[in-house]
Amino acid sequence: MRASIDSSLTVLLVSDFEKSKKYYEEALGCEVNEHWAIRDNFGLGFKLVQAKDPDDVRPNQGTWNTYAYVKDFQELDLLYEELRSNGAIITSEPKEYEFDWGTWKDFSVRDLDGYVIGFGTGKKNG
């Protein structure tokens, strides 16, 4: 028998806790407090931690720091429009990719410290 995990948080060291809290709330639509920045009942969740030294803030290079899955293409398009209109920093526009099994579509945003969050969904052939 195995226990199940209900949700998880990505821990991000940030250079300016107050500015990060504001960005995650206003641009990404998260509920933000001193413990977390969450959206959609932990569908997207972060623990923002003030870095003691700015050199400790090290986003992944060349890939996402977090990737979130969305229900379908319509929901992904709605999310993109919402985040864009909220002032999120868009790093890649929605794009579709064809595979043998079907189509994948995603886009990415960046936070104030350079952490990249990808959002995507797929549709099987047939």
N, C-alpha and C positions, 0 to 999 in steps of 0.2 A: 504494500500500500504506500502511495506517495501523497505528500501534502501538495496543495496547489498554491500558486502565487497569484494574488489578485491584481497587482499593479507593480510598477517600478518607477524609479526616478533616475534621471541622469544628473550627476553632480557636476556642476560647472563652477570653476574658480573664476570670479569676475573682478575687473579692475576698479569698478565703481558700483557698489551694491545698490545705492539709491537710483542711479541712472538705469541700471539693469532692471530693477524692479519696475520702474516706469515703462520701459520698453516692452517687457514681457506682458505687462498689463494692457497698455494702450495699443501696441502694434500687433501683438500675437493673441490678444483676447484671453489671457490667463487670469485666473484668480490668484493674487499675489499677496503673501504675508511674509513674516520673518522666517517661516519654515519651508515654504515651497512656492513654486509658480506652476499651477495646474490648469488644465483645460479639459472639459468634457469628462469629468469624473475620473481623472487620472489617465484619460486616453493619451494625453500629452502631459508629462510631468518633469519638473526640474527642481533640484535643490541648488539654489544660488548661494555661493559662499564667497565672502570677501577675501581676496588673495592678500596675504601679508606683503608680498612682493610682486609688482607687476610682471616680472620675468616668470612667475609661476603660472601665468595665464597662457596656456598653450593649446589652442584649437588644433584639431587634426589637420594635416596638410593634404590637400588634394582629394578629400572625401568628406562625408558628413560626420558630424558628432552625434547626431540623433536622427533616426528615420522613423516617421510615423505613417501608418497605413490608414487609408480612408476607404469608405464603403464602396464607392463607384465613381465613374468619371464625372457625373453631374455634381456630386458632393465635392470632388476635388476642384472643379471649376469654381464652385461657390466659395470654397475656402480660399482659393487664390485671389479672387476678386475682393473678398473681405480683408485679407491680410494686406493686399496692395493698397486698398483704399484707407486702411488704418496707418499706413506709413511704414510697413515692414520693408526691410532692405531685401529686395529680390535679387538673388544671385543667379537663378536660372528660371526662365519662363516655362510654363507647362509645355511638355514635349512628349510625343508618343514614340514608342519603340516597338517594332514588330519582332516577334519570336515565333518559333514553331508552334507553341502552345496557345498563343494569342497576342494581345497588345498590352503593354505597360505604359502608364503615363505618370509623369512626376514633375515637380518643381522644387526649388529650394529657396530658403531665406537665410539671412545671416543676422546675428545679433551684434551688439555694439563692440564686443570683444573678438569678433571673427568666427564664433562658433556657427556652423552651418547645420540647419535643420531641413531635412528632406521630407516631402510629403508625396505619397504615391498610391496608386491602385492599379489593378489589372483586370483584364476581361479576356476570358478564354474563348477560343474559336468555337464556332458552332452554336 
